[in-house]
Amino acid sequence: MRRLPALLLLGAALLFVVPSSVRYYTDWLWFRELGYEGLFVRTLNAQLAVFTATFTAVFLYLFFNLR
């Protein structure tokens, strides 16, 4: 009985993670086939940097205002 919520949470997480990871995997294969794998990795790094900066700024703003 205690495993059911964990399994439901895992299933929900997989519903969101698998489609986006498949998209990134197919894009990576396409860029690698064209010989532009470095460009794809640079794009991923830029997306990660923007996400991290935005998440940090919003988190700090909310943390200090709700505290």
C-alpha positions as CSV (number, residue, x, y, z in Angstrom):
1,M,0.0,0.0,0.0
2,R,2.8,2.4,0.7
3,R,4.4,1.8,-2.7
4,L,1.3,2.9,-4.6
5,P,1.9,6.7,-4.2
6,A,5.6,6.3,-5.1
7,L,4.7,4.2,-8.2
8,L,2.1,6.8,-9.3
9,L,4.7,9.6,-8.8
10,L,7.3,7.6,-10.8
11,G,4.7,7.0,-13.6
12,A,3.8,10.7,-13.7
13,A,7.5,11.7,-13.9
14,L,8.1,9.3,-16.7
15,L,5.2,10.7,-18.6
16,F,6.9,14.1,-18.6
17,V,10.6,13.0,-18.9
18,V,10.4,10.3,-21.6
19,P,8.9,12.5,-24.4
20,S,11.3,15.4,-23.9
21,S,14.3,13.0,-23.7
22,V,13.2,11.3,-26.9
23,R,13.1,14.7,-28.6
24,Y,16.6,15.6,-27.4
25,Y,17.9,12.2,-28.4
26,T,16.6,12.4,-32.0
27,D,17.9,16.0,-32.3
28,W,21.3,14.7,-31.1
29,L,21.3,11.9,-33.6
30,W,20.4,14.4,-36.4
31,F,23.1,16.9,-35.4
32,R,25.7,14.1,-35.1
33,E,24.7,12.8,-38.6
34,L,25.4,16.3,-40.0
35,G,28.6,16.6,-38.1
36,Y,27.4,19.5,-35.9
37,E,27.4,17.6,-32.6
38,G,29.4,20.4,-31.0
39,L,26.7,22.9,-31.9
40,F,24.0,20.8,-30.4
41,V,26.0,20.5,-27.1
42,R,26.6,24.2,-27.1
43,T,22.8,24.8,-27.5
44,L,22.1,22.4,-24.6
45,N,24.6,24.2,-22.4
46,A,23.0,27.6,-23.3
47,Q,19.5,26.3,-22.4
48,L,20.8,24.9,-19.2
49,A,22.5,28.2,-18.3
50,V,19.4,30.2,-19.0
51,F,17.2,27.8,-17.0
52,T,19.6,27.8,-14.0
53,A,19.9,31.6,-13.9
54,T,16.1,32.0,-14.2
55,F,15.4,29.4,-11.6
56,T,17.9,30.8,-9.2
57,A,16.6,34.4,-9.6
58,V,12.9,33.4,-9.1
59,F,13.7,31.0,-6.2
60,L,15.7,33.7,-4.4
61,Y,13.0,36.3,-5.0
62,L,10.2,34.1,-3.8
63,F,12.3,32.8,-0.9
64,F,13.1,36.2,0.5
65,N,9.6,37.6,-0.1
66,L,7.7,34.7,1.4
67,R,10.1,34.4,4.3
